[in-house]
Amino acid sequence: MQLFSQVPGKAGSYLRIALCRFTLVGCDKDCFIGFATLFSQRDTVIGRGVYIGPQCNIGACRIGDDTLIASGVHIMSGTGQHRFDDLAIPIRDQGGEFVPVNIGRDCWIGNGALIMADIGDHCVIGAGSVVTRPIPDYAIAVGNPARVVRSRLDEASGEQAPQP
């Protein structure tokens, strides 16, 4: 995967998709995988119409149809990948738990976001946000840690959402 991650352009994306269709749990042929994007876990499913921008690092996850992931996004395999509670054992030897993160359909995740928890359908995650807790459907979440600032349903209905 690292070798194929370095092939630029549309041809590179086709090569990465072909490899992902053989190595990941699931990868729809109708998606785009950007330059220098790496997959660290096989337990990953990429839905139809997904766009994954350049220089992303993708762990165990499920990415719903029509989701857009900007460049430099890291999707970790949950929040418990590394244990560190036993001072007598080096952190690298304490293990951890890899849990697939679910990202809903029709989401937009901004540049440089760090995703460690589930994201519902139709969500927007601001650039640089750190998602450590589940985000509900239709939410717009920003910050570190990411918090919901409003709902896309409010904007669609034309109502003025209260400002934080």
MDAnalysis code that builds the backbone (N, CA, C; Angstrom):
import MDAnalysis as mda
import numpy as np

u = mda.Universe.empty(492, n_residues=164, atom_resindex=np.repeat(np.arange(164), 3), trajectory=True)
u.add_TopologyAttr("name", ["N", "CA", "C"] * 164)
u.add_TopologyAttr("resid", np.arange(1, 165))
u.add_TopologyAttr("resname", ["MET", "GLN", "LEU", "PHE", "SER", "GLN", "VAL", "PRO", "GLY", "LYS", "ALA", "GLY", "SER", "TYR", "LEU", "ARG", "ILE", "ALA", "LEU", "CYS", "ARG", "PHE", "THR", "LEU", "VAL", "GLY", "CYS", "ASP", "LYS", "ASP", "CYS", "PHE", "ILE", "GLY", "PHE", "ALA", "THR", "LEU", "PHE", "SER", "GLN", "ARG", "ASP", "THR", "VAL", "ILE", "GLY", "ARG", "GLY", "VAL", "TYR", "ILE", "GLY", "PRO", "GLN", "CYS", "ASN", "ILE", "GLY", "ALA", "CYS", "ARG", "ILE", "GLY", "ASP", "ASP", "THR", "LEU", "ILE", "ALA", "SER", "GLY", "VAL", "HIS", "ILE", "MET", "SER", "GLY", "THR", "GLY", "GLN", "HIS", "ARG", "PHE", "ASP", "ASP", "LEU", "ALA", "ILE", "PRO", "ILE", "ARG", "ASP", "GLN", "GLY", "GLY", "GLU", "PHE", "VAL", "PRO", "VAL", "ASN", "ILE", "GLY", "ARG", "ASP", "CYS", "TRP", "ILE", "GLY", "ASN", "GLY", "ALA", "LEU", "ILE", "MET", "ALA", "ASP", "ILE", "GLY", "ASP", "HIS", "CYS", "VAL", "ILE", "GLY", "ALA", "GLY", "SER", "VAL", "VAL", "THR", "ARG", "PRO", "ILE", "PRO", "ASP", "TYR", "ALA", "ILE", "ALA", "VAL", "GLY", "ASN", "PRO", "ALA", "ARG", "VAL", "VAL", "ARG", "SER", "ARG", "LEU", "ASP", "GLU", "ALA", "SER", "GLY", "GLU", "GLN", "ALA", "PRO", "GLN", "PRO"])
u.atoms.positions = np.array([
    [0.824, -1.197, 0.000],
    [0.000, 0.000, 0.000],
    [0.862, 1.253, 0.000],
    [1.969, 1.216, 0.743],
    [2.831, 2.399, 0.781],
    [3.381, 2.724, -0.604],
    [3.739, 1.716, -1.365],
    [4.240, 1.939, -2.718],
    [3.151, 2.569, -3.581],
    [1.943, 2.003, -3.565],
    [0.857, 2.538, -4.376],
    [0.386, 3.909, -3.896],
    [0.616, 4.227, -2.632],
    [0.186, 5.536, -2.120],
    [0.961, 6.672, -2.778],
    [2.120, 6.367, -3.356],
    [2.982, 7.394, -3.932],
    [2.737, 7.653, -5.417],
    [1.822, 6.922, -6.034],
    [1.525, 7.135, -7.449],
    [0.530, 8.280, -7.561],
    [0.902, 9.358, -8.281],
    [0.031, 10.541, -8.326],
    [-1.157, 10.388, -9.277],
    [-2.103, 11.313, -9.125],
    [-3.203, 11.473, -10.066],
    [-4.258, 10.391, -10.040],
    [-5.085, 10.448, -11.083],
    [-6.208, 9.519, -11.208],
    [-5.724, 8.076, -11.349],
    [-4.610, 7.882, -12.076],
    [-4.060, 6.527, -12.227],
    [-3.680, 5.963, -10.858],
    [-3.096, 6.792, -10.008],
    [-2.737, 6.358, -8.661],
    [-3.956, 5.978, -7.854],
    [-5.021, 6.763, -7.981],
    [-6.254, 6.448, -7.265],
    [-6.807, 5.103, -7.736],
    [-6.801, 4.860, -9.038],
    [-7.280, 3.576, -9.562],
    [-6.463, 2.415, -8.998],
    [-5.130, 2.584, -8.935],
    [-4.277, 1.535, -8.373],
    [-4.598, 1.295, -6.901],
    [-4.778, 2.387, -6.139],
    [-5.084, 2.246, -4.708],
    [-6.439, 1.574, -4.500],
    [-7.427, 1.951, -5.302],
    [-8.752, 1.328, -5.196],
    [-8.653, -0.166, -5.504],
    [-7.924, -0.515, -6.561],
    [-7.772, -1.930, -6.918],
    [-7.129, -2.704, -5.772],
    [-6.082, -2.159, -5.186],
    [-5.424, -2.832, -4.074],
    [-6.365, -2.936, -2.868],
    [-7.085, -1.858, -2.566],
    [-7.999, -1.860, -1.418],
    [-9.121, -2.875, -1.598],
    [-9.565, -3.073, -2.842],
    [-10.631, -4.053, -3.089],
    [-10.168, -5.472, -2.776],
    [-8.849, -5.712, -2.824],
    [-8.299, -7.029, -2.487],
    [-7.890, -7.148, -1.029],
    [-7.516, -6.044, -0.402],
    [-6.927, -6.136, 0.937],
    [-7.859, -5.703, 2.066],
    [-8.774, -4.786, 1.814],
    [-9.679, -4.317, 2.870],
    [-10.923, -5.205, 2.921],
    [-11.672, -5.091, 4.008],
    [-12.917, -5.847, 4.128],
    [-13.884, -5.460, 3.013],
    [-13.914, -4.170, 2.658],
    [-14.785, -3.719, 1.577],
    [-14.334, -2.391, 1.018],
    [-14.420, -2.250, -0.307],
    [-14.077, -0.994, -0.965],
    [-14.862, -0.921, -2.265],
    [-15.767, 0.045, -2.350],
    [-16.547, 0.216, -3.562],
    [-15.643, 0.725, -4.681],
    [-15.912, 0.281, -5.902],
    [-15.083, 0.708, -7.030],
    [-15.310, 2.181, -7.369],
    [-16.445, 2.745, -6.939],
    [-16.763, 4.148, -7.211],
    [-16.356, 5.007, -6.015],
    [-15.051, 5.208, -5.862],
    [-14.542, 6.082, -4.807],
    [-13.230, 6.692, -5.300],
    [-12.653, 7.591, -4.533],
    [-11.359, 8.194, -4.863],
    [-10.490, 8.120, -3.625],
    [-9.257, 7.653, -3.792],
    [-8.303, 7.567, -2.685],
    [-7.080, 8.385, -3.073],
    [-6.844, 9.473, -2.355],
    [-5.816, 10.440, -2.713],
    [-4.380, 9.991, -2.484],
    [-3.485, 10.751, -3.083],
    [-2.037, 10.560, -3.022],
    [-1.557, 10.495, -1.567],
    [-0.674, 9.556, -1.279],
    [-0.017, 9.392, 0.026],
    [-0.987, 9.040, 1.159],
    [-2.141, 8.486, 0.820],
    [-3.065, 7.999, 1.842],
    [-2.698, 6.566, 2.191],
    [-2.651, 6.289, 3.502],
    [-2.273, 4.963, 3.982],
    [-3.405, 4.346, 4.789],
    [-3.537, 3.028, 4.702],
    [-4.497, 2.269, 5.483],
    [-3.702, 1.395, 6.442],
    [-3.956, 1.547, 7.743],
    [-3.171, 0.807, 8.731],
    [-3.877, -0.448, 9.233],
    [-5.152, -0.609, 8.922],
    [-5.914, -1.774, 9.377],
    [-6.724, -2.338, 8.211],
    [-6.786, -3.646, 8.132],
    [-7.558, -4.308, 7.085],
    [-9.060, -4.168, 7.318],
    [-9.481, -4.040, 8.573],
    [-10.893, -3.981, 8.939],
    [-11.496, -2.620, 8.595],
    [-11.552, -2.336, 7.301],
    [-12.039, -1.048, 6.812],
    [-12.996, -1.287, 5.653],
    [-14.072, -0.488, 5.610],
    [-15.037, -0.553, 4.514],
    [-15.206, 0.859, 3.968],
    [-15.059, 1.007, 2.660],
    [-15.212, 2.308, 1.997],
    [-16.434, 2.220, 1.092],
    [-17.397, 3.105, 1.319],
    [-18.646, 3.087, 0.570],
    [-18.559, 3.729, -0.800],
    [-19.674, 3.697, -1.509],
    [-19.800, 4.249, -2.864],
    [-19.724, 5.781, -2.830],
    [-18.984, 6.344, -3.765],
    [-18.910, 7.789, -3.903],
    [-18.070, 8.473, -2.843],
    [-17.297, 7.718, -2.077],
    [-16.443, 8.303, -1.027],
    [-15.233, 8.965, -1.665],
    [-14.878, 10.131, -1.153],
    [-13.650, 10.828, -1.548],
    [-12.738, 10.883, -0.331],
    [-11.526, 10.345, -0.467],
    [-10.518, 10.426, 0.588],
    [-9.370, 11.244, 0.027],
    [-9.132, 12.398, 0.607],
    [-8.110, 13.309, 0.116],
    [-6.694, 12.813, 0.343],
    [-5.719, 13.581, -0.121],
    [-4.322, 13.180, 0.015],
    [-3.847, 13.186, 1.465],
    [-2.863, 12.360, 1.724],
    [-2.130, 12.307, 2.989],
    [-3.001, 11.987, 4.196],
    [-3.968, 11.109, 4.006],
    [-4.793, 10.650, 5.124],
    [-4.203, 9.356, 5.679],
    [-4.511, 9.081, 6.943],
    [-4.107, 7.838, 7.578],
    [-5.390, 7.213, 8.118],
    [-5.752, 6.062, 7.566],
    [-7.044, 5.460, 7.857],
    [-6.845, 4.160, 8.624],
    [-7.410, 4.088, 9.829],
    [-7.399, 2.863, 10.628],
    [-8.666, 2.071, 10.370],
    [-9.029, 1.213, 11.313],
    [-10.231, 0.393, 11.188],
    [-11.461, 1.291, 11.219],
    [-12.251, 1.269, 10.141],
    [-13.435, 2.131, 10.087],
    [-14.397, 1.665, 9.019],
    [-15.587, 2.228, 9.076],
    [-16.615, 2.058, 8.064],
    [-16.962, 3.466, 7.594],
    [-16.780, 3.742, 6.308],
    [-17.047, 5.070, 5.755],
    [-18.264, 4.951, 4.854],
    [-19.331, 5.673, 5.211],
    [-20.595, 5.591, 4.485],
    [-20.538, 6.234, 3.116],
    [-21.513, 5.882, 2.281],
    [-21.604, 6.399, 0.917],
    [-21.589, 7.924, 0.883],
    [-20.968, 8.451, -0.167],
    [-20.974, 9.881, -0.490],
    [-20.324, 10.768, 0.569],
    [-19.433, 10.209, 1.355],
    [-18.722, 10.991, 2.373],
    [-17.456, 11.571, 1.781],
    [-17.157, 12.808, 2.159],
    [-15.960, 13.516, 1.699],
    [-14.999, 13.658, 2.870],
    [-13.763, 13.209, 2.675],
    [-12.735, 13.312, 3.704],
    [-11.603, 14.152, 3.122],
    [-11.361, 15.304, 3.701],
    [-10.342, 16.228, 3.189],
    [-8.934, 15.699, 3.461],
    [-7.933, 16.448, 3.046],
    [-6.550, 15.996, 3.209],
    [-6.092, 16.041, 4.657],
    [-5.158, 15.138, 4.956],
    [-4.527, 15.112, 6.265],
    [-5.407, 14.623, 7.396],
    [-6.510, 13.984, 7.088],
    [-7.406, 13.464, 8.122],
    [-6.862, 12.128, 8.624],
    [-6.921, 11.943, 9.937],
    [-6.517, 10.680, 10.546],
    [-7.740, 10.058, 11.203],
    [-8.055, 8.836, 10.783],
    [-9.145, 8.086, 11.398],
    [-8.498, 6.953, 12.175],
    [-8.529, 7.080, 13.496],
    [-7.915, 6.072, 14.347],
    [-8.898, 4.952, 14.645],
    [-8.400, 3.845, 15.112],
    [-9.233, 2.680, 15.420],
    [-9.762, 2.787, 16.841],
    [-10.548, 3.819, 17.114],
    [-11.106, 4.048, 18.441],
    [-10.172, 4.844, 19.337],
    [-10.551, 4.949, 20.602],
    [-9.769, 5.736, 21.571],
    [-8.872, 4.878, 22.448],
    [-8.949, 3.560, 22.325],
    [-8.202, 2.685, 23.228],
    [-7.100, 1.882, 22.563],
    [-6.453, 2.442, 21.566],
    [-5.421, 1.698, 20.850],
    [-4.203, 1.391, 21.702],
    [-3.940, 2.228, 22.695],
    [-2.756, 2.037, 23.536],
    [-3.149, 2.095, 25.005],
    [-2.751, 1.073, 25.744],
    [-2.939, 1.081, 27.198],
    [-1.669, 1.640, 27.819],
    [-1.819, 2.268, 28.974],
    [-0.651, 2.853, 29.642],
    [-0.815, 2.887, 31.150],
    [-1.708, 2.023, 31.701],
    [-2.017, 2.079, 33.125],
    [-1.035, 1.331, 34.017],
    [-0.227, 0.406, 33.491],
    [0.729, -0.358, 34.300],
    [2.117, 0.259, 34.166],
    [2.583, 0.905, 35.229],
    [3.873, 1.591, 35.185],
    [5.060, 0.639, 35.098],
    [4.850, -0.635, 35.408],
    [5.938, -1.615, 35.376],
    [6.173, -2.186, 33.975],
    [5.254, -1.938, 33.056],
    [5.360, -2.471, 31.701],
    [5.462, -1.300, 30.725],
    [6.425, -1.358, 29.775],
    [6.500, -0.291, 28.773],
    [5.171, -0.152, 28.016],
    [4.813, 1.063, 27.685],
    [3.547, 1.326, 26.987],
    [3.435, 0.472, 25.728],
    [4.523, 0.343, 24.989],
    [4.463, -0.414, 23.725],
    [4.093, -1.879, 23.946],
    [4.295, -2.411, 25.158],
    [4.005, -3.816, 25.454],
    [2.647, -4.021, 26.144],
    [1.912, -2.961, 26.411],
    [0.652, -3.090, 27.135],
    [-0.547, -3.368, 26.233],
    [-0.343, -3.309, 24.944],
    [-1.439, -3.621, 24.028],
    [-2.502, -2.549, 23.986],
    [-3.621, -2.896, 23.466],
    [-4.737, -1.976, 23.326],
    [-5.857, -2.660, 22.573],
    [-6.867, -1.895, 22.250],
    [-8.044, -2.430, 21.577],
    [-8.328, -1.612, 20.327],
    [-8.440, -2.297, 19.196],
    [-8.766, -1.650, 17.934],
    [-10.252, -1.833, 17.662],
    [-10.982, -0.727, 17.633],
    [-12.432, -0.744, 17.424],
    [-12.735, 0.062, 16.168],
    [-13.408, -0.537, 15.182],
    [-13.735, 0.226, 13.975],
    [-14.618, 1.435, 14.294],
    [-14.273, 2.570, 13.707],
    [-15.033, 3.805, 13.849],
    [-16.017, 3.866, 12.683],
    [-17.262, 4.208, 12.976],
    [-18.290, 4.327, 11.939],
    [-18.478, 5.782, 11.560],
    [-18.341, 6.055, 10.274],
    [-18.589, 7.399, 9.739],
    [-19.788, 7.261, 8.815],
    [-20.820, 8.020, 9.092],
    [-22.073, 7.898, 8.354],
    [-21.965, 8.306, 6.900],
    [-23.095, 8.234, 6.231],
    [-23.133, 8.619, 4.819],
    [-23.333, 10.128, 4.694],
    [-22.883, 10.655, 3.566],
    [-23.066, 12.073, 3.233],
    [-22.483, 12.991, 4.296],
    [-21.264, 12.691, 4.730],
    [-20.572, 13.548, 5.696],
    [-19.453, 14.306, 5.008],
    [-19.012, 15.366, 5.649],
    [-17.865, 16.137, 5.179],
    [-16.947, 16.326, 6.377],
    [-15.719, 15.809, 6.255],
    [-14.736, 15.920, 7.332],
    [-13.622, 16.830, 6.845],
    [-13.405, 17.950, 7.554],
    [-12.454, 18.976, 7.136],
    [-10.992, 18.585, 7.330],
    [-10.116, 19.356, 6.694],
    [-8.672, 19.114, 6.709],
    [-8.122, 18.917, 8.112],
    [-7.275, 17.923, 8.255],
    [-6.522, 17.721, 9.483],
    [-7.329, 17.258, 10.676],
    [-8.555, 16.831, 10.472],
    [-9.364, 16.352, 11.595],
    [-8.820, 15.016, 12.095],
    [-8.993, 14.771, 13.394],
    [-8.624, 13.508, 14.020],
    [-9.915, 12.844, 14.492],
    [-10.181, 11.655, 13.995],
    [-11.450, 10.985, 14.261],
    [-11.192, 9.725, 15.082],
    [-11.754, 9.684, 16.316],
    [-11.594, 8.526, 17.199],
    [-12.921, 7.947, 17.652],
    [-14.031, 8.530, 17.218],
    [-15.361, 8.074, 17.646],
    [-16.315, 8.140, 16.458],
    [-17.463, 7.498, 16.605],
    [-18.442, 7.414, 15.530],
    [-19.007, 8.781, 15.164],
    [-19.338, 8.915, 13.890],
    [-19.958, 10.127, 13.350],
    [-21.226, 9.691, 12.629],
    [-22.343, 10.347, 12.913],
    [-23.626, 9.993, 12.309],
    [-23.711, 10.375, 10.843],
    [-24.886, 10.160, 10.257],
    [-25.139, 10.519, 8.862],
    [-25.275, 12.028, 8.709],
    [-24.882, 12.533, 7.552],
    [-25.106, 13.927, 7.139],
    [-24.400, 14.948, 8.037],
    [-23.254, 14.608, 8.583],
    [-22.540, 15.500, 9.505],
    [-21.455, 16.304, 8.803],
    [-21.096, 17.420, 9.416],
    [-19.955, 18.225, 9.008],
    [-19.032, 18.320, 10.206],
    [-17.757, 17.961, 10.003],
    [-16.743, 18.048, 11.049],
    [-15.734, 19.092, 10.595],
    [-15.544, 20.133, 11.404],
    [-14.673, 21.236, 11.042],
    [-13.211, 20.839, 10.924],
    [-12.477, 21.597, 10.125],
    [-11.045, 21.359, 9.944],
    [-10.340, 21.418, 11.292],
    [-9.425, 20.500, 11.513],
    [-8.643, 20.471, 12.737],
    [-9.379, 19.961, 13.964],
    [-10.603, 19.544, 13.817],
    [-11.378, 19.065, 14.963],
    [-10.874, 17.703, 15.427],
    [-11.071, 17.433, 16.724],
    [-10.677, 16.161, 17.316],
    [-11.932, 15.503, 17.870],
    [-12.406, 14.466, 17.192],
    [-13.648, 13.795, 17.566],
    [-13.313, 12.660, 18.524],
    [-13.657, 12.847, 19.807],
    [-13.377, 11.845, 20.832],
    [-14.643, 11.190, 21.361],
    [-15.824, 11.764, 21.044],
    [-17.111, 11.217, 21.464],
    [-18.038, 11.143, 20.265],
    [-19.015, 10.232, 20.283],
    [-19.920, 10.090, 19.133],
    [-20.614, 11.400, 18.775],
    [-20.786, 11.618, 17.478],
    [-21.455, 12.806, 16.939],
    [-22.780, 12.344, 16.325],
    [-23.920, 12.968, 16.712],
    [-25.225, 12.520, 16.198],
    [-25.458, 12.931, 14.736],
    [-26.460, 12.316, 14.113],
    [-26.846, 12.647, 12.739],
    [-27.083, 14.144, 12.581],
    [-26.736, 14.672, 11.425],
    [-26.978, 16.060, 10.998],
    [-26.211, 17.110, 11.798],
    [-25.266, 16.698, 12.623],
    [-24.550, 17.657, 13.462],
    [-23.436, 18.358, 12.696],
    [-23.181, 19.591, 13.104],
    [-21.988, 20.328, 12.688],
    [-21.154, 20.441, 13.946],
    [-19.968, 19.830, 13.930],
    [-19.120, 19.773, 15.125],
    [-17.749, 20.356, 14.812],
    [-17.215, 21.100, 15.769],
    [-15.902, 21.730, 15.600],
    [-15.157, 21.721, 16.931],
    [-13.831, 21.889, 16.839],
    [-13.026, 22.120, 18.031],
    [-12.280, 20.911, 18.535],
    [-11.570, 21.149, 19.657],
    [-10.774, 20.121, 20.326],
    [-11.063, 20.178, 21.811],
    [-11.823, 19.214, 22.333],
    [-12.506, 18.143, 21.605],
    [-13.690, 18.692, 20.812],
    [-14.057, 17.981, 19.764],
    [-15.162, 18.435, 18.910],
    [-16.460, 18.472, 19.704],
    [-17.193, 19.543, 19.498],
    [-18.521, 19.662, 20.115],
    [-19.500, 20.143, 19.052],
    [-20.743, 19.726, 19.215],
    [-21.777, 20.100, 18.263],
    [-22.136, 21.567, 18.479],
    [-22.051, 22.360, 17.404],
    [-22.395, 23.779, 17.499],
    [-23.760, 24.092, 16.917],
    [-24.227, 23.226, 16.020],
    [-25.593, 23.359, 15.504],
    [-25.923, 22.126, 14.673],
    [-27.159, 22.107, 14.205],
    [-27.634, 20.991, 13.404],
    [-27.879, 21.453, 11.976],
    [-27.586, 20.616, 11.031],
    [-27.883, 20.936, 9.636],
    [-29.386, 20.999, 9.406],
    [-30.166, 20.335, 10.260],
    [-31.625, 20.402, 10.141],
    [-32.124, 21.817, 10.391],
    [-31.489, 22.526, 11.347],
    [-31.861, 23.915, 11.619],
    [-31.634, 24.788, 10.398],
    [-30.499, 24.577, 9.731],
    [-30.172, 25.379, 8.556],
    [-31.097, 25.055, 7.393],
    [-31.460, 23.782, 7.251],
    [-32.334, 23.377, 6.147],
    [-33.735, 23.924, 6.318],
    [-34.198, 24.092, 7.562],
    [-35.543, 24.602, 7.800],
    [-35.607, 26.123, 7.740],
    [-34.440, 26.765, 7.665],
    [-34.406, 28.220, 7.594],
    [-34.453, 28.894, 8.951],
    [-34.513, 28.108, 10.022],
    [-34.520, 28.690, 11.372],
    [-33.133, 29.177, 11.728],
    [-33.084, 30.192, 12.540],
    [-31.802, 30.713, 13.006],
    [-31.395, 29.932, 14.252],
    [-30.306, 29.200, 14.162],
    [-29.804, 28.434, 15.314],
    [-29.117, 29.382, 16.291],
    [-29.241, 29.119, 17.599],
    [-28.562, 29.967, 18.573],
    [-27.046, 29.853, 18.423],
    [-26.376, 30.975, 18.562],
    [-24.911, 31.002, 18.452],
    [-24.286, 30.650, 19.789],
    [-23.197, 29.853, 19.772],
    [-22.545, 29.458, 21.035],
    [-21.849, 30.637, 21.689],
])
